């Protein structure tokens, strides 16, 4: 019985120490694989945490350019709002857990061009920073972008 109480106290203490984001906070980070952005593109990711701190949304109005690291190669990553005429892979809405981790997944395209992007990461320290990694078409032949460090602006 005493062991159970100790384990519950440790688990509660660990979750209390989990980094939590600032509700309503704007987090930004620079794509490491981005060179000087062309018109209509940017090198900066912008994410806004919801007012209740349970989700985070990509809020930049331009696509972020970078690079995918794939098995046996790679290619240009274009992540963003996925709007015409500058299509890219969409950035999913992210759900934030009580432990400070976040995940999200979104599909895009149709037919032969259908794919999906997942994103995952965690808030660190006091919740003023986070890291995020994007995965294109999760699976054995997936491509990865990141991690990108985000900081509270």
Secondary structure, 3 states (H helix, E strand, C coil): CHHHHHHHHHHHHHHHHCCCCCCCCEEEEECCCCCCCCCCEECEEEEEECCCCCEEEECCCCEEEEEEEECCEEEEEEEECCCCCCCCEECCCEEECCCCEEEEEEEECCHHHCEEEEEEEEEECCCCEEEEEEEECCCCCCEEEEEEEEEEC
